[in-house]
Amino acid sequence: MILKLKIRDQNSARVVRRRIKRSQISKIKASHKRKKIPWNGRRSTERIATPYAFNIGSLNNRRTFAKFLSKLRQCCLIYRQKVILDFSETAPLTAPGMLLFVAELDRIKRILGADFSVGIENVRNRLVNQVLKQIGIYALCELANMNASDANFDDEVRHWRYATGERANERTNRAFENVEGRLSPELAKGMWKGVSEAVVNSVQHAYKEPRGVDGPRLGHSRWWMFSQEKDGQLTVAVCDLGIGIPRSLPMNWNPSILARLFEGLSSKGPDARAILAALEVGTSSTQEAHRGKGLAQIWNTLRAEPSAKIAILSNRGQISWDGRTKKEAAIEHDDSIFGTMIIWTVDIESGKHEEGKDRN
């Protein structure tokens, strides 16, 4: 009798799995029909040429890179295709561009699970090959045997660390618990307390609504980070793939307050204005914890350092500060990164001085 019940349960489970699979196939077929793509009854393979430059700072490179990420999301999450990334023409890599790429790839894998299938071919540039291994792209794609020896890495590659984590609670001092990957030594020791604050706040409101791109939602709040300790400087880049400051800001602030702030920023683009407004309300308000407060904290802390640099990018907007030239810049790009990124560089000795002041 027990054996019969087990067999019946197993058969029921098979039926449920077949129904789920048929439902998934039906959705894929319907998507192919809408997009006028032929359906041959099995997953097809799409080869995508990666852009020459992984760069979100310049106009032409950003547009090409944004189109590449859009196609990657579409092929993986909408058409459920197997993807081969062809790196034969790729050479220049920047930390912001690579962080956005690894975050998108990791997000896709977490959504698809066992259905994730992304391969990498024709990595001809030696530095590109090293970077793909150093920051875990090969491991993410389960390509453990790619030819890049850690012992031979160039100095500009070997110091980079990649980490990702989930926003689990409200307590800032636990932002780095359950981290996947590696942090630079100074971050792991707790130098720059504003880093932890920025990580928590970068995802505090980011996932309240759908992101605005094709495909399913991630389902939880996650951040991605690069960090590097080299030549007496600490460089950090942290991002989320959420709705961005321009969409989250109106959820947390009175429209009349924002209207007054925007009046004084009329010469800026709408997304750049939203970032500047978030800094302003974060500096002047006494409200409970919110995204603007965390951004303002790290923005003001770094502006006080004589040689620090910081940039905040959200959707199409970007603002930056250079401590050496004492210049602030605001840019409105044509293409969105569909998320928020904070990047800064600071002298480590300066950071130790600040840490000492905090303890007194």
Secondary structure, DSSP 8 states (H G I E B T S, - for coil): -HHHHHHHHHHHHHHHHHHHHHHHHHHHHHHHHHTT----SS--EEEEE--S-B-SSSHHHHHHHHHHHHHHHIIIIIS--EEEEE-TT---B-HHHHHHHHHHHHHHHHHHGGG--EEEE----HHHHHHHHHTTHHHHTT-TT-S--GGG--HHHHTEEEEEEE---S-GGGTTTT-EE---HHHHHT--HHHHHHHHHHTTTTTSS--SSSS----S-EEEEEEEEETTEEEEEEEE-SS-HHHHHHHHS-HHHHHHHHHTTTTS-HHHHHHHHHHHHHHH---SS-HHHHHHHHHHHHHTSTT-EEEEEETTEEEEEETTTTEEEEEE-SS--SSEEEEEEEEHHHHHHHHHHHH-
